[in-house]
Amino acid sequence: MDLPRSGAVWSARGMMKLVLCLHADDLEGALDSDGFRAELAAVGVRGVQLNVDDADVAPAMRFGPGERVTGLVSVWTAGDPAAAVRVVAEASGEARPHAYRVSEKVRLDPLPVADGERADVYAQVALLRRPESMTREEYLEYWLVHHTPIAIRTQNTSGYVQNVVEEALTPESPDVAAIVEEHFPMAAMTDPHAFHGSGGDDDELHRRFTELMGSVARFGGGDGLDVVPTSRYSWSL
């Protein structure tokens, strides 16, 4: 059975989801190999997803206060998370990746894609940091309950996957509250109407943008935000 776009079936089976943030160049060449996936399978990984900042998303904006993230690896594992982190670190050549154990919440299930094929979307990944003015409970309640429907109705998203960070797995990992992946048409990289789904109507674009940014401000979503444009691939193992 192919890995669902979100990996939700693995989570439903009690698999642990890990997200690793990497910073090296040419990650696709290093991580898109049968050997890498075989090593992951040998330590209990049953699904793997690769999000990489590559030539296909070169026109997109990227920003943030943290070290530039050039790719992310998500794995669903029944084994020792440290073993999965080690395999990714060795394959990527990154001795100390930023790695997190997360709880996945799928709000819009991404469109189906065969194993190893690039999803025909602009997959924007954001690393979110919680402001000191909010408790973790307050932050997650606003983001998960109040902000999510606003984000979906003010943006042209075809996939929306939230990952609540439960634990940092390496001492070098920055303090990140959550990692969200949103899928847009490829045109959204440079066209705000395509990004917000406003159909070329400037007034509607302004309304949607204003509503979205007002909600973002209410939970500090724009503060300390790292945005990573990516191409997305996935495999079941």
DRENVEXTI-132292 format. One line per 2 residues: for each residue x, y, z of C-alpha. Coordinates in Angstrom, 1 decimal. Layout:
X/Y/Z ~ ...
//
This chain:
0.0/0.0/0.0 ~ 1.3/3.4/-0.9
2.1/6.0/1.8 ~ -0.9/8.3/2.0
0.0/11.9/1.2 ~ -0.2/12.9/4.9
1.1/9.7/6.4 ~ -2.1/9.6/8.5
-2.5/5.8/8.2 ~ 0.9/5.2/9.8
0.0/7.5/12.7 ~ -3.3/5.7/13.1
-1.3/2.5/13.4 ~ 0.6/3.9/16.3
3.7/4.9/14.4 ~ 5.8/7.7/15.8
6.3/10.7/13.4 ~ 9.6/12.5/13.4
10.5/15.6/11.4 ~ 14.2/16.5/10.8
15.3/19.9/9.5 ~ 18.4/19.8/7.4
20.7/22.5/6.1 ~ 23.0/21.0/3.5
23.0/21.4/-0.3 ~ 21.9/18.8/-2.8
19.7/16.9/-0.3 ~ 17.6/15.4/-3.0
20.7/13.7/-4.5 ~ 21.8/12.5/-1.1
18.4/11.2/0.2 ~ 16.5/10.0/-2.9
18.0/6.6/-3.1 ~ 17.0/3.0/-2.6
19.9/2.5/-0.2 ~ 18.8/5.3/2.1
15.3/4.0/2.2 ~ 16.5/0.4/2.9
18.5/1.7/5.8 ~ 15.5/3.5/7.2
13.3/0.4/6.8 ~ 15.9/-1.7/8.7
15.5/0.5/11.8 ~ 11.7/0.3/11.8
10.7/3.2/9.5 ~ 7.6/2.4/7.4
7.1/5.7/5.6 ~ 9.3/8.6/4.6
8.6/12.1/3.1 ~ 11.2/14.4/1.6
10.6/18.2/1.3 ~ 13.5/19.9/-0.4
14.2/23.5/-1.4 ~ 15.2/22.9/-5.0
15.1/24.5/-8.5 ~ 11.4/23.9/-8.9
10.6/26.3/-6.1 ~ 13.4/28.8/-6.7
11.1/31.8/-7.3 ~ 9.4/31.4/-3.9
10.2/33.6/-1.0 ~ 12.1/32.2/2.0
12.9/33.9/5.2 ~ 13.3/33.5/9.0
15.6/34.1/11.9 ~ 16.9/30.5/12.1
19.6/28.8/10.2 ~ 18.4/28.3/6.6
16.6/25.0/6.2 ~ 17.2/23.5/2.8
15.1/20.4/3.3 ~ 13.0/18.3/5.8
12.7/14.6/6.2 ~ 9.6/13.2/7.9
9.5/9.6/8.9 ~ 6.9/7.3/10.5
8.6/4.7/12.6 ~ 7.9/1.8/15.0
11.5/1.6/16.0 ~ 14.0/3.7/18.0
13.7/7.3/17.0 ~ 17.4/7.8/17.6
18.2/5.1/15.0 ~ 16.1/6.9/12.4
17.8/10.2/13.2 ~ 21.2/8.6/12.9
20.4/7.2/9.4 ~ 19.1/10.5/8.1
22.2/12.3/9.6 ~ 24.6/9.9/8.0
22.9/10.0/4.6 ~ 22.6/13.8/4.5
26.2/14.4/5.8 ~ 24.7/16.5/8.6
26.2/15.4/11.9 ~ 23.7/17.2/14.1
20.3/17.7/12.4 ~ 17.5/19.5/14.1
15.0/16.7/14.9 ~ 11.6/16.7/16.5
9.0/14.1/17.6 ~ 5.6/15.5/16.5
1.9/14.9/16.7 ~ 0.4/15.1/13.2
-3.0/16.7/12.6 ~ -4.2/16.6/9.0
-6.6/19.4/8.2 ~ -6.7/19.1/4.4
-5.5/15.8/3.0 ~ -3.0/16.4/0.2
-3.7/15.2/-3.3 ~ -2.6/11.6/-4.1
0.9/11.1/-5.6 ~ 2.7/7.8/-6.5
5.8/6.8/-4.5 ~ 8.8/8.9/-5.6
6.9/11.3/-7.8 ~ 7.0/15.0/-7.2
3.7/16.4/-5.9 ~ 2.4/19.0/-8.4
2.2/21.7/-5.7 ~ 4.3/24.4/-4.1
4.7/22.9/-0.6 ~ 5.4/25.7/1.8
6.7/24.6/5.2 ~ 6.8/26.9/8.2
8.5/26.5/11.5 ~ 6.5/28.3/14.2
7.7/29.6/17.6 ~ 5.5/30.3/20.5
5.6/33.8/22.0 ~ 6.5/34.1/25.7
3.2/35.9/26.3 ~ 1.2/32.7/25.7
1.3/29.4/27.5 ~ 1.6/26.3/25.3
-2.0/25.4/25.9 ~ -3.2/28.9/24.9
-1.0/28.9/21.8 ~ -2.1/25.5/20.6
-5.8/26.2/21.2 ~ -5.7/29.4/19.1
-3.6/27.9/16.3 ~ -5.4/24.6/16.1
-9.0/25.7/16.8 ~ -9.3/29.4/15.8
-6.6/30.1/13.3 ~ -6.9/27.0/11.1
-10.3/27.6/9.6 ~ -9.3/31.2/8.9
-6.1/30.1/7.2 ~ -8.0/27.6/5.0
-10.6/30.0/3.9 ~ -8.2/32.9/3.1
-5.6/30.8/1.2 ~ -5.8/28.6/-1.9
-4.6/25.5/-0.1 ~ -5.0/21.9/-1.4
-3.2/20.3/1.5 ~ -2.7/21.4/5.2
-0.8/19.3/7.6 ~ 0.0/20.5/11.1
2.8/19.0/13.3 ~ 2.8/19.9/17.0
6.3/19.5/18.4 ~ 6.2/17.2/21.4
9.9/16.8/22.0 ~ 13.3/17.9/20.5
15.4/14.9/19.8 ~ 18.9/16.5/19.4
20.4/19.1/21.7 ~ 21.1/21.4/18.8
17.4/21.7/17.8 ~ 16.0/25.2/18.2
12.9/25.7/20.3 ~ 10.1/25.3/17.8
6.5/24.9/18.8 ~ 5.1/23.5/15.5
5.8/22.7/11.9 ~ 3.1/23.3/9.3
3.0/22.2/5.7 ~ 0.6/23.9/3.3
0.2/23.1/-0.4 ~ -0.6/25.7/-3.1
-0.6/25.9/-6.9 ~ 2.8/26.4/-8.3
1.7/29.9/-9.5 ~ 1.3/30.9/-5.9
5.1/31.3/-5.6 ~ 4.9/34.6/-7.4
1.2/35.5/-7.7 ~ -0.7/36.6/-4.6
-4.0/36.0/-6.2 ~ -3.0/32.3/-6.8
-1.8/32.1/-3.2 ~ -5.0/33.5/-1.7
-7.5/32.2/-4.2 ~ -8.9/35.6/-4.8
-9.6/35.1/-8.5 ~ -7.8/38.3/-9.6
-10.1/40.5/-7.5 ~ -7.8/43.0/-5.7
-10.4/43.9/-3.1 ~ -11.0/40.3/-2.3
-7.2/39.7/-2.1 ~ -6.9/42.6/0.4
-9.8/41.3/2.5 ~ -8.4/37.8/2.6
-4.9/39.0/3.4 ~ -6.1/41.3/6.1
-8.2/38.6/7.8 ~ -5.3/36.1/7.6
-2.6/38.4/9.0 ~ -5.0/39.6/11.8
-5.3/36.0/12.9 ~ -1.6/35.4/12.6
-0.9/38.4/14.8 ~ -3.3/37.1/17.5
-1.0/34.1/18.3 ~ 2.3/35.5/17.3
2.5/33.4/14.2 ~ 4.5/35.9/12.3
7.2/36.3/15.0 ~ 10.3/34.2/14.7
8.7/32.4/11.7 ~ 10.9/30.4/9.3
9.4/29.8/5.8 ~ 10.8/27.1/3.6
9.6/26.6/0.0 ~ 9.8/22.9/-1.0
9.1/20.2/-3.5 ~ 7.5/17.2/-1.9
8.2/13.4/-2.4 ~ 7.0/10.4/-0.3
7.5/6.6/-0.2 ~ 6.1/3.7/1.8
8.8/1.2/2.9
//
